[in-house]
Amino acid sequence: MPQLLPLRLLETVGLRTPAQPARSASASASGDDETVAPATAPSVTAAPATTAPATTSQRAAASASDAAFVEPSTDTGGPLDIDARLERTGPLSIIAPRRIGESDLAVYPLSLGASVFGWTAGGDTSLAILDRFAALGGDFIDTADSYVGGRSEVLIGKWMRERGNRDDLVVATKVGRHHENPGLGSVSIVRAVEASLERLQTDRIDLLYFHDDDPEVPLEDSLATAGWLIESGKVRYLAASNFSADRLIEARIMASAGLPKFVAIQTQYNLMHRAEFESALRIVAAAQGLAVMPYYALANGFLTGKYRSKSDLSADARSVRASAYVNRKGMRVLVVLDRISAEHGVSPASVSIAWLLAKRTIVAPIASASRPEQVDGLMAAAGIRLTRAQMLELDRVSE
């Protein structure tokens, strides 16, 4: 269960004002958006992987619908964890884009992770994966200057130039870990961004992440440097990866003085790794309107069902990380995933990502593929509507 924050912190991050009385549990449960469907609610058939992306008019209608929906709060001032509209909708035949925080970027609700490009996925395979992703309506690519020493960005840049599709995409990259430009000092940030622009063969980065917090550099200096890059047009929006709740609050206070705001965060979050996010970080993200992009959405491949015993593990890096979940709890999670995925006619990976997408602050989980055919299962997740009973069962078994 997520920890409860002190009232003073809730006031600080904007979820409460000092004069606001706490809502009672009974009042909270009386609203239409709070109604929980019975456990016997029928499952919903998933939309196929070829689900159509939204047209311009459909995107506008979806945005208007989202704007009209007011997120209720729990009696502690925190956000409801499960989307209250789950039981109101059937399977999604059209995937509406999701807005990235306080930006004008709207994306398909799955981000293609490019950490494997040039590593477990060779050059030609990486381009084929990108082709399949775009063909299915994907438009949000996540990379970093440190992935395979920059090789990931090179392959993405080559693909965008050859396909001529840069304007159709939202490209996110991260700086701070490359061995040539480490940390978040002003010089390192500027040099890292210039190098990423060259590798990506583009004139701007849509979403720039600080890959990690850098306690050796004053945060205001890093934000000021990002502000200059935004003013110059080389970066459109700023985001944070692996930042604590306290540092996000500090950054928002600095933004009130004119420094750029973070519009999104990345953090590890999946069915097997929940506690880190489901605490102060989730509450602060909701209070600040930050879009959350969970990485390791499939727990290093464990939630695909590939690793069910020690004999399924190998010596590669992903297997080593997934081995931590090959235990009794992991097997219980896979049993529930197998049953729910069978009910929807999709893969366990699709259900795992659909579980994330039903969480309130999640915009686009990050998942990677080593082969083009794996992309279909990732993209299908956005068309799945898990019932409230299924969500609660997944919540319980993964606690």
N, C-alpha and C positions, 0 to 999 in steps of 0.2 A: 504493500500500500504506500502511496506517496506521503511524505512527511508533511505536517502542517506548519506553515510559517507563522511566526509571531505577528500579532496585529500590527505592530509598528512597521515591520518590513512590508506587510501588505499595503499599508498606507504609503510607504516610500515608493513602491514600484507602481502605484496608481490603481490597485485593485479596490482600495477602500479610501474614503475620506474620513477624517476623525469623527465627523458628525453623523456618519452613515450607520444606522442600526443594523445589526446582523439579522439576516432573514432566517426565519425558523425553518426547520427541516420540513414541517408539514406544508408551509406556504410554498417552499421550493418544489415540493412534489406535486402541487396542485395544478401547475401550468401544463398546457397541452404539449409543449416541447419537452417536458420532463417525463411524459408517460412511457413506461417500459412495457414492451410487448411481452405477452406470456411466453413461457418456454416452449409452447407448442406452435409458435409462429412458423409458418411454412418457409422453407428455404427458397431462395431466388435463383433462377437459372442465370448463369453468367453470360455476359455478352462475349461473342467470339473475339479472337485476337485481331480481327480485321475491323473492329469497331471504328466508325468514322470519326475523325476529329471535327470539332465544331466549325461551322462557317462563321463569317463575320457577324451576321444577324443573330445567330444562335449564341455566339460569345457574348454579345451585348445583352441578350435576354438573361443569360446565366449570370452575368455580372450584376444585373439589376436585381435578380432574385437573391443573390448573396448579400447585396447591399441592404435589402429589405429585412433580412434575417438578423435578429438581435440575439447575440449569445447570452444565455442566462448564466448566473453564477451559482455556485454551491453556497451552503451556509457558512463556509469558512472564507468566502471571498475569492476562491480559486475557480478556474474554468471547469466546466463539465468535461470529463475525459472522452466520452463517446458522443459523436454527433447525434443530436436529438432528432434529426430528420431521417435516421436510418430506415425506420419502418414506413416512411411516407412515400418512398420511391420504389419503383421496380428496377429491373436490370437496366443498365445505361446503354442505350443504343448510340448515343452521341456523348462524347467525352468533353465536358466543358473545361476550358483552361482555368488554372488557379493563379491568382495574383501573388506575386512575391512581395509580401510585406507592404511597406509604404512606397512602392515603386510603381512604374507603369509597365513593368514586365509581367506578362501572363504566359504560363507555360503548361504543356501537357503534364499531368500529375505523375510523371516518372522521369527521373534524371538518369541518363546513361552514364555510368561511371567508366572513366577511361583509364583507370590505373593499370589495366591489363594490356593496354595497347603497346606493342613493341616488347612485351614481356611474355606472358602466356599466350597471347594472341599476336601472331606475326603481322607484318605490314599488310599483305593482301587480305588476310582474315579480318583485320581491324577495319579496313575500308568496307568490306562486305557487311560487317556488323553495323557500321554506321549507315550503310545503304538500307538495310532492313529496318533499322530504327526509324529513319526518315520516312520510308514507305508506309509504315504503320501509323504515322502521325506524330512521331516524336520530334521534339524541337529543343530540348534542354540537355546540354552536354556538360559534364563535370570533369575537370582535369586539374592538374597542378604542375607547377614548373619543375617539381622534384620527381614526378613520375617517370621512372626509367631515365633519369637525368635530362628530361625535356623531350624525349623521344615521343611520348604520348601527344604533346602539343604539336610536334612536327607532323605526325600522321593526321591529326585533325585539320591542321592547316592545309595540308596537301589535298585532303578530301574536299574541304570547302572550296578551294581554288578550282579543282577539277570539276566539281558539280555546280559551281556558281551559285551557291545557296546561302551565302553568309547572312544575308538580310532576313532569311527565314528562321534563323536560329538564335537561341539565347546561350551564349558561351560563358561558362564560369570557370575561373582558374584560381589557384591559390599561390601565395608567395610567402617566403619565410623559411623554407627548408632546403632550398637549392644550395649545394655546397659552394657555389660561386657568389651567392648573394644571401647569406644566412641572416635570420633575424628580421626585426621590424624597424631598424634604423632608417632614417630618411634616404640615405644613399643606397642602401640595399633594396628598399622598396622601389625606388625609381629605376634602378638598373634591372631589377627582376621584372618589372612590368615592361620595360623596353625590350628585354630579351623574349618575354612571352609573346609580345605583339609580333616580333619578327618570326618566331617559330610558328605562330598561328596564322601568319600572313594576313593580318587584319589591322585595322586602324583603331579598334577599340575593344575593350573587354567589358562585357555586359554586367558581369557580377564578379567583383574581385574579393576574395577571402583573404584575411590574415590567417595563415594556416594554423598557427598556434599563438597563444599569448607570449609576449616577450617581456618578462619582468625587468630586464636590463635596460629597457628603453622606456622613457615616459610615454604613457599612452597618448597624451595630447600631441606629442611630436609625430607619432605614427598616424594619428587621425588627421593632423594638419597636412602631412605629406599626401595622404589619400585625397584630401580636399583639393590640393593643387592638381592632382592627376584628374580628378573629376572636372574641375574648371577647364582644364586643357582639352577635355574631350577624349582622353585616352582610356578612362574608366567611367562607366555610367553609374554604378551603385556599389556600395561597400557592404561586406558581410564578415562574419567571424566564425572561425572553426576552433572547437575545443577551448572555448572561453567559459569561465565560471560565471555563475549568476551574479556574484559581487562585481566582477569586472564589466559585465553588461550594464549593470546599474550605474557604475562609474562612467562608462562610455556615454550613456544617455544623458547624464548630468552635464558632461562636457559638450554634448550636442546642443544643449540649450544655450551655450555660449557661441554657437555658430559653426562648430566643427561638424563634419558629416556624420549622419546616423548610420548605424548598422540596420539593414533591412531584412537580414536573414542570418541564421546560424546553422552550422553543421555540428552534429554530435552523434555518438554511437547510440543507436536505439533499435531494438528488435525484440522479438518474443523471448529471446534468451538473455537479453541484456537490457533491463528496464530501470533499475533503481537509480542509476546515475542521472537519467533525464527526468524521471517521475518524482521530482522533488522541487527544490527552489528554482531550478533551471526552467522547468515547464511553466511555472507560475510567472516568472519574470518574462519569458518569451511571450506568453499570452498578454501580459500587461503592456508590453512595449509594441505589440502588433508585429512581432518578428515571425517570418516564415521559417519553419523548421524543416531541414533537409537531413533526414537520418542517413548516416553511412553505415556500412555493414548491415544493410537491411535484411540480408539473408544469413546473417551470422556466419560469414566466411563459407557459405555454401551448405552449412548444416541444415538449414530450413528448406532446402530443396529435397531433402530425404536421401541424399546421396550417401551420407555417412550414418549407418545404423549399427555398426559394430566396429570393434578395433581392427578387424580384418579389412574394413573398407578404407582405412587410413593409409596414407603413403608418406613419403618423406618430404613432399613439397610444402611450401610455407602455408598455403591455405589449409591443408590437412592438419598441419600441426596446430594451427589456431582453432580449427573446428573440433579437434580432439577434446577440448575442454568441455564440450557439450555432450559427448558420448557417455552418458550416465543415465541414471533412472529418471531424473527430471526431464532430460532431453528426449528420452523414449516416450514418456507420457505426452509431451508436447507433439511429437510426431504422430502418435496414435490419433489425437484429436485433429491434427491437420489432415491426416489421411482421410478421415471420415468426412470432414467438412469439404475438402476438395472433391471427394467423390460425389457429394450432394450437388455441387455446383458444376461438375464436369470439367474441372481445371486442375492444375498442378498444385502441390503444396507450396511452391514458391509464389504462385499467384495469390493464394489465400494469405500467406505471410505478409505480402506487400499490401493487400487489401485491408488487413487488420491495421496496419500503420495509417493508411489513407483515411480510415474511419475515425482516427484520433483528431481532436480539434485543431491543433496548431500545425499539423503536418501538411506540407504543400506538395513535396515531391521527394519520395524516398530515392536514394541513390543505389543503383544496382548495376552490376557489370555482367557481361556475357563473354565467354571465350569462343563461342561459335554463333553464326548468324541465326540458326534455328532456336537458340535459347532466348532470343529477344522476344519471341511471340508470347511466351509465358509471362515475361516481365510486363509487357505492355497490356496483357489481358487483365491484369490486376485492377486497373482503373475502371473497368466495366463491371466489376463484381460488387454487389451490395450484400454484405454479410448481415444476417439478422441480428437483432439485439441479443437474442439468446446465444447465438454463435460467438458474438463478441465477448459476452460475459464468460462463456466457457473457456475461450482462449485466454482471457485475463486470469481466470482462476488457475488453470493448469500451468501457466507460465510464471506464477508468483514466486 
